[in-house]
Amino acid sequence: MKLKRTLLTLGLAAASALTLYSCDGNDVVLFSIEDDVNLGNQVAHEVDSTYKAQGKLLERNATNQQAYTYMDRIVNRVLNSGEVQYREEFTWDVKIIKDDSQLNAFATPGGHIYVFTGLIKYLNDEDHFAGVIAHEIAHADQRHSVKQLQRQYGINLLLSIALGNNPSALKEIAGQLSGTLAGLKFSRDAETEADNFSVEYLGGTEYYACDGAAGFFIKMNEEAAQGTPPEFLSTHPNPENRIENIQQKAKEQGCSTASASDSDFTALKNALN
């Protein structure tokens, strides 16, 4: 009955999409929120299994409790900003992957967030790190991953994965999201939208500098200029004037750009040493 209901919903959505489609019609999402969550759960299980087998997934146990205490404080400030659309509907958990060579983070559909230790150790400013987290939350919250996967794989294949019926395709998608394969590259419009929402999310915390993501991209651009672009840039295209756009959005929002304390982020970094 549940499958029939889902297929009926998709059929109705597909029919209505004929009138919603524009020249940029790829923004039409034929997935329900429930399917988004189910797909994310399947992908997260695959990602967890892969990195656990490699001994890289830092599980939430006594050994890593301190690191997750500080990580959760940072992430929850963003999630509880009052600006996250699917705060209650999505899972919103965060996991740390021990790989100092990866300066990256990613989010699955449905709100599973993964952060590599390489990114944590790369940054020094908590505002900048919160900006990255907010950016990744925006990709999930604005359903960018599902939109991109829908373009690439089609709705029928994604639905089969969400229902647990296509393990080979699931492995491929999990690899793309985590960057172990070619990487799931977002459009420039999606990157700009994620940047803009990061400003809104951080502004809603009334704690972090709402343009925190700009500082992160300033540091990345400096690295790229030296011929060593971080992995993040390979999966997240760098629209022109990205830093200026974030700073302009902050001005439009009228939100605070005063730096927050780095205490939680410093403690997180220390807990990983």
C-alpha positions as CSV (number, residue, x, y, z in Angstrom):
1,M,0.0,0.0,0.0
2,K,2.8,2.4,0.9
3,L,4.6,1.7,-2.4
4,K,1.4,2.2,-4.4
5,R,0.8,5.5,-2.6
6,T,4.4,6.6,-3.3
7,L,4.1,5.7,-7.0
8,L,0.8,7.5,-7.2
9,T,2.3,10.6,-5.6
10,L,5.2,10.5,-8.1
11,G,2.7,10.1,-11.0
12,L,0.8,13.1,-9.9
13,A,4.0,15.1,-9.4
14,A,5.2,14.1,-12.8
15,A,1.9,15.2,-14.4
16,S,2.0,18.6,-12.6
17,A,5.6,19.0,-13.5
18,L,4.6,19.5,-17.1
19,T,3.2,22.9,-16.1
20,L,5.9,23.7,-13.6
21,Y,8.9,22.9,-15.9
22,S,10.7,25.9,-17.3
23,C,14.0,26.2,-19.1
24,D,15.5,25.5,-15.7
25,G,13.0,22.8,-15.0
26,N,15.6,20.5,-13.3
27,D,14.7,22.3,-10.1
28,V,11.4,20.4,-10.0
29,V,11.8,17.6,-7.4
30,L,9.5,14.6,-8.0
31,F,10.6,13.0,-4.7
32,S,8.4,13.4,-1.6
33,I,10.1,14.4,1.7
34,E,9.6,10.9,3.0
35,D,11.4,9.5,-0.1
36,D,14.2,12.1,0.5
37,V,14.7,10.7,4.0
38,N,14.5,7.1,2.9
39,L,17.1,7.7,0.2
40,G,19.4,9.5,2.7
41,N,19.1,6.7,5.2
42,Q,20.2,4.2,2.5
43,V,23.1,6.3,1.4
44,A,24.2,7.0,5.0
45,H,24.2,3.3,5.8
46,E,26.4,2.6,2.7
47,V,28.8,5.5,3.6
48,D,29.0,4.4,7.2
49,S,29.7,0.8,6.2
50,T,32.4,1.9,3.7
51,Y,34.4,4.1,6.1
52,K,33.8,1.8,9.1
53,A,35.4,-1.0,7.1
54,Q,38.4,1.3,6.4
55,G,38.6,2.1,10.1
56,K,38.0,5.8,9.3
57,L,34.5,6.4,10.7
58,L,34.8,7.9,14.2
59,E,31.8,6.3,16.0
60,R,29.9,7.9,18.8
61,N,31.5,6.0,21.7
62,A,33.4,6.9,24.8
63,T,36.6,7.3,22.9
64,N,35.2,10.0,20.6
65,Q,32.6,11.5,23.0
66,Q,34.5,14.7,23.7
67,A,35.0,15.5,20.0
68,Y,31.3,14.9,19.2
69,T,30.3,17.1,22.2
70,Y,32.0,20.1,20.6
71,M,31.0,19.2,17.1
72,D,27.3,18.9,18.1
73,R,27.4,22.3,19.8
74,I,28.5,24.0,16.6
75,V,26.1,22.0,14.3
76,N,23.1,22.4,16.6
77,R,23.6,26.2,16.7
78,V,23.1,26.3,13.0
79,L,20.2,23.7,12.9
80,N,18.4,25.6,15.7
81,S,18.7,29.0,14.0
82,G,15.0,28.9,13.1
83,E,15.9,29.2,9.4
84,V,16.3,25.5,8.5
85,Q,13.2,24.5,6.5
86,Y,13.2,20.8,7.2
87,R,14.6,20.9,10.7
88,E,12.0,18.5,12.0
89,E,11.5,16.3,9.0
90,F,15.2,15.4,8.2
91,T,17.5,13.3,10.3
92,W,20.3,15.9,10.9
93,D,23.1,13.8,12.3
94,V,26.8,14.5,11.9
95,K,29.7,12.1,11.7
96,I,33.4,12.6,11.6
97,I,35.6,10.7,9.1
98,K,39.3,10.4,10.1
99,D,41.1,11.3,6.9
100,D,43.5,14.3,7.3
101,S,44.1,14.3,3.5
102,Q,40.5,15.2,2.7
103,L,39.7,18.9,3.1
104,N,36.0,18.3,2.6
105,A,32.5,17.8,4.0
106,F,29.3,16.7,2.4
107,A,25.6,16.0,3.3
108,T,23.3,13.3,2.0
109,P,19.6,13.8,1.2
110,G,17.7,13.8,4.4
111,G,20.3,15.6,6.4
112,H,23.2,13.2,7.2
113,I,26.3,15.3,7.5
114,Y,29.9,14.1,7.2
115,V,33.0,16.1,8.0
116,F,36.6,14.9,7.3
117,T,39.2,15.6,9.9
118,G,41.3,17.2,7.2
119,L,38.9,20.1,6.9
120,I,38.7,20.5,10.7
121,K,42.5,20.7,11.0
122,Y,42.7,23.0,8.0
123,L,40.6,25.7,9.6
124,N,41.3,27.9,12.6
125,D,38.2,30.1,12.9
126,E,34.9,28.7,14.3
127,D,32.9,31.1,12.2
128,H,34.5,29.8,9.0
129,F,33.9,26.2,10.1
130,A,30.2,27.0,11.0
131,G,30.0,28.6,7.5
132,V,31.0,25.3,5.9
133,I,28.5,23.4,8.1
134,A,25.7,25.9,7.2
135,H,26.6,25.5,3.5
136,E,26.3,21.7,3.6
137,I,23.1,21.9,5.6
138,A,21.7,24.2,2.9
139,H,22.6,21.6,0.2
140,A,20.4,19.1,2.1
141,D,17.7,21.5,3.2
142,Q,17.3,23.0,-0.3
143,R,17.4,19.4,-1.7
144,H,20.2,20.1,-4.0
145,S,21.6,16.6,-3.8
146,V,18.2,15.1,-4.8
147,K,17.9,17.6,-7.7
148,Q,21.3,16.7,-9.0
149,L,20.8,13.0,-8.6
150,Q,17.4,13.2,-10.2
151,R,19.0,14.9,-13.3
152,Q,21.8,12.2,-13.4
153,Y,20.0,9.0,-12.6
154,G,16.3,9.6,-13.1
155,I,13.4,9.4,-10.7
156,N,12.7,5.7,-11.1
157,L,16.2,4.6,-10.2
158,L,16.3,6.9,-7.2
159,L,13.0,5.5,-6.0
160,S,14.4,2.0,-6.3
161,I,17.4,3.0,-4.2
162,A,15.2,4.7,-1.6
163,L,13.2,1.4,-1.3
164,G,16.5,-0.6,-0.9
165,N,16.1,-2.4,-4.2
166,N,19.3,-1.3,-6.0
167,P,22.5,-1.9,-4.0
168,S,24.9,-1.4,-6.9
169,A,23.5,2.0,-7.8
170,L,23.4,2.9,-4.1
171,K,27.1,2.2,-3.8
172,E,27.8,4.4,-6.8
173,I,25.8,7.3,-5.4
174,A,27.3,7.0,-1.9
175,G,30.7,7.1,-3.5
176,Q,29.8,10.2,-5.5
177,L,28.5,12.1,-2.5
178,S,31.5,11.2,-0.3
179,G,33.9,12.1,-3.1
180,T,35.5,8.7,-3.3
181,L,34.3,8.5,-6.9
182,A,34.0,11.3,-9.4
183,G,32.1,13.5,-6.9
184,L,28.6,14.9,-7.2
185,K,29.2,18.3,-8.6
186,F,26.5,21.0,-7.9
187,S,25.5,23.6,-10.3
188,R,26.7,27.2,-9.9
189,D,23.1,28.2,-9.0
190,A,23.0,25.6,-6.3
191,E,26.4,26.7,-4.9
192,T,25.2,30.4,-4.8
193,E,21.9,29.4,-3.2
194,A,23.8,27.3,-0.5
195,D,26.1,30.3,0.1
196,N,23.1,32.6,0.5
197,F,21.3,30.3,2.9
198,S,24.5,29.8,4.9
199,V,24.2,33.6,5.6
200,E,20.6,33.2,6.8
201,Y,21.3,30.2,8.9
202,L,24.3,31.7,10.6
203,G,22.5,35.0,11.1
204,G,19.7,33.2,12.8
205,T,22.1,31.8,15.4
206,E,22.8,35.3,16.7
207,Y,26.2,33.8,17.6
208,Y,28.2,33.3,14.5
209,A,29.4,35.9,12.0
210,C,26.7,35.5,9.3
211,D,29.3,35.8,6.5
212,G,31.5,33.1,8.1
213,A,31.5,31.1,4.8
214,A,33.3,34.0,3.1
215,G,36.3,33.6,5.3
216,F,36.4,29.9,4.5
217,F,36.4,30.6,0.7
218,I,39.0,33.4,1.1
219,K,41.4,30.8,2.7
220,M,40.5,28.3,-0.1
221,N,41.1,30.8,-2.8
222,E,44.5,31.6,-1.4
223,E,45.4,27.9,-1.4
224,A,44.1,27.5,-5.0
225,A,46.2,30.5,-6.1
226,Q,49.3,28.7,-4.9
227,G,48.4,25.7,-7.1
228,T,47.0,23.5,-4.3
229,P,43.2,23.8,-4.4
230,P,41.4,21.9,-1.6
231,E,39.3,18.8,-2.4
232,F,36.2,20.9,-1.6
233,L,36.6,22.9,-4.8
234,S,36.6,19.8,-7.0
235,T,33.0,19.0,-5.9
236,H,31.8,22.5,-5.2
237,P,32.2,24.8,-8.3
238,N,33.5,28.3,-7.5
239,P,31.2,30.9,-9.0
240,E,32.8,34.3,-9.7
241,N,32.6,36.9,-7.0
242,R,31.6,34.2,-4.5
243,I,33.1,36.0,-1.5
244,E,31.6,39.3,-2.5
245,N,28.2,37.7,-3.0
246,I,28.3,36.3,0.5
247,Q,29.3,39.6,2.0
248,Q,26.7,41.4,0.0
249,K,24.0,39.0,1.2
250,A,25.1,39.7,4.8
251,K,24.7,43.4,4.2
252,E,21.2,42.8,2.8
253,Q,20.3,40.7,5.7
254,G,21.7,43.2,8.2
255,C,23.0,40.4,10.3
256,S,26.0,40.5,12.6
257,T,29.5,39.9,11.1
258,A,31.2,40.0,14.5
259,S,33.4,37.0,15.2
260,A,32.3,34.4,17.7
261,S,34.5,32.7,20.2
262,D,36.6,29.9,18.8
263,S,36.4,27.9,22.0
264,D,34.3,25.0,20.8
265,F,36.2,24.6,17.6
266,T,39.5,24.7,19.3
267,A,38.3,22.1,21.8
268,L,37.1,20.0,18.8
269,K,40.5,20.2,17.1
270,N,42.3,19.3,20.4
271,A,40.0,16.3,21.0
272,L,41.1,14.9,17.6
273,N,44.8,15.2,18.2
